[in-house]
Every structure is written in C-alpha cells, then in structure tokens.
Amino acid sequence: MKYLISGGGTGGHIYPALAIAKEIKNKNKDAEILYVGTEKGLESELVPKEGINFTTIRVNYMPRKLSIDSLIALKELFIGLRQSKKIIKDFEPDIVIGTGGFVSGPILYMAAKRKIPTVVHEQNALPGITNKILSRYVDKIAVTFEDATKHFKYSDRVVFTGNPVRKEILDIDRDQAYKDLKIDRKLPLVLSFGGSGGQKKLNDAIKDILINNRFNQRIQLIHITGTRMYDDFMKELRENDVKLKNNIQILPYLYDMPKALNIADIVIASSGAITMAEISAIGVGSILIPKAYTAENHQEHNARSYEKAGASLVILEKDLNGKILSKNIIDLLDNKSKLGTMAINSKKLANIDATNDIIEIIDKLL
C-alpha cells in the first residue's frame, strides 16, 4: 500500500501526521509513505529526521484581503496544484491523508478529483480554512474536538477521534522524572510554557511574578521561555536583581517535556491542540492562555471547550498579568478538591487511541 501524507506550517499540523505515519509503518512494514510539505516549512526539518520520504510543493498562505500578496499566493497555488498532480501521478497513492496547513490543500484536492480515498484530520475546535474547503471533497474528516463537527457542512463525513499523542507521553517513570528534573515530590509543581516558540504575554506575567516575589518556597516552578526569548527574559531578571532559588527553573527549551507533564500539578500553557491533547492524555488541570494572534482565533475556541468541560481555567492575553496569574495558581493549589476535579475532567477529554482510530478510518476506506 502507498500512503501520501501532507500537513505543515506548525507542529500542530506536523506531529499528528508523523504519529499517523509511524503507526502505519508499525502495522505494515511494507507500507510506502511519502510526505508532502513545503521547502521552508518546519516539516522540512522534522519529517526527514524520522526517516520518512519527503518532497515539496510551492504554495503560500492566501491573505483574506485582495492585495499584491494575494495575487502572488494565487500564482503559487496554481504551481502547487500542478506539482501535486505530478506527485500523485508518479507516486500512485492508494490513499491521501492531510492534517492541515495550506500545503495540504492542493494535494488533497487533486487526490479527491482523481477519486483517490482521502482523509483530513482537524486538530482544533474551530477548523482552519484549508480543512473547511477540503471538507467539500474528501471522504472522511477526523476531528479532535466534537465541537468542530458543527463547522463542517457534511457532518456525515465527520468522525470524532481525538488528537494523536506521542507514545512516550504515556510511558514515563514518574519516580525517575522527579529525579531527572530535580523536583521535590512533596511540593506542588507548576509547569509553564507558551508552545515551542514561547509566548511573550505569558513570559511577561511570569517575570512579574518573580520580580515581585509573588511565589513562596512551597511552590516549584518550571517555566520555558522559548529559545528566542530566553536571553531577554534572564536579562530583565538580572536588571531587577532577581536571584532564582532552587524551587524555580527558567529554561529556554525542555527536551524532557513528557517527564515534566507527568509530574506537574498544574500546567500553564497556550492552547495549541497538541499541548491540550497531551495534558488530557495524562490528566492534569490547567490554566490556558490562548494566543490572540492565531488564525481564526482557534486557540480561544480550543481553550473554551476545556473550560466548558471543567478541565481548565482560561485567561485571555488581554487580561493576563502576574498578579492575576499568581492568584489563580495559588487559589487552585489551595483548593485540592477543585484541582483534582479538573484533572479528572481533563482525563475524560482524552482519547489515547486517537491514532489507532484514525488508522481504522484509513483501513476502512482502503
């Protein structure tokens, strides 16, 4: 069997695609997989590292308002459609799978036009524009949030699967994680991060907490600033004569994120779909701070779905500061019953079999 997979732009689109590709290979060693992305997208770095065959097409984000940029994007789209047609003709896939990002548009569209079975996976509660358009043509739409169903015209094509998560998230030795991360298991741990690139508003709030000494020694904090924001973050702490104690760890990036997630009492994060899938797979209460500048404001829609389920508190970036954040953290830590209920509700939202459920959809179409 030949599988053509496409998704790109952000980790939120790429990691589910990689999880699907790995599970296909796990179940069928003879499967041929070709991943289609863009030359400059994050997928061009991540996919080859996984040993998956990778090729590219030319396609740009289409601006909403007519401008010179939209004309350029339209020209690139037609090039991408021609390239997609050639890739499909040469590779002859048995099925085509897309996980979002504008790169998946031409590939899925051309495959559907040729009557090749097609599946898209939508990670967010508010679907992206590419998947909304593709939903008119594809055979099946797998969704992470049941709330997403109402945004697709052809609801009979929609299947709730959840979001694929890394298997290593679920296979952590917690005792070893406490040792590796130098965490005292007797004290609550707050894990804070704003996605792989960081989040300025969250960084500013954490800086305010540290500068004004809003935490005490009974709270442990691991905060990940994002690599590009780390130096400025630490410089500002030094300028304010902040000396970090052993209960505070400020890091540019954390490769041991699965370990930290598994031992955290509270997770503070932006509300990207991958992050939310992982915190619910583990079952941990969270304070979600959706990034205000994401496409279609999808992060707020993601966060509100968890808030509605009683799994998270939501603070919008416009309302965020150190005083508000620290108050919410301390209130939750002082109310173990509420925090425990949030953790239980978070776990209820998880589908750790999401990857297998998507593979089952693929197998049925084949």
Protein Blocks (a to p, Z undefined) as FASTA:
>chain_A
ZZddddehiamlmmmmmmmmmmmmmmmmkbccdddddfkbmklmmmmmnopacddddddd
ddfbdcfklmmmmmmmmmmmmmmmmmmmmnopabdcdeejjklmmmmmmmmmnopacddd
dfbfbdcfklmmmmmmmmbdcdfblklmmmpmblmlpccebjaddfklmmccfklmmmmn
opafkbccddddebjnopfklmmmmmmmmmnopacfkbccdddebjklmmmmmmmmmmno
pacdfkbccdfbdfklmmmmmmpfbdcddfdfklmmmmmmnopaddddddfkbghhlmmm
mmmmmmmnopaccddfklgcfklmmmmmmmmmmmmmlmmmmmmmmmmmpcfklmmmmmmm
mmmmZZ
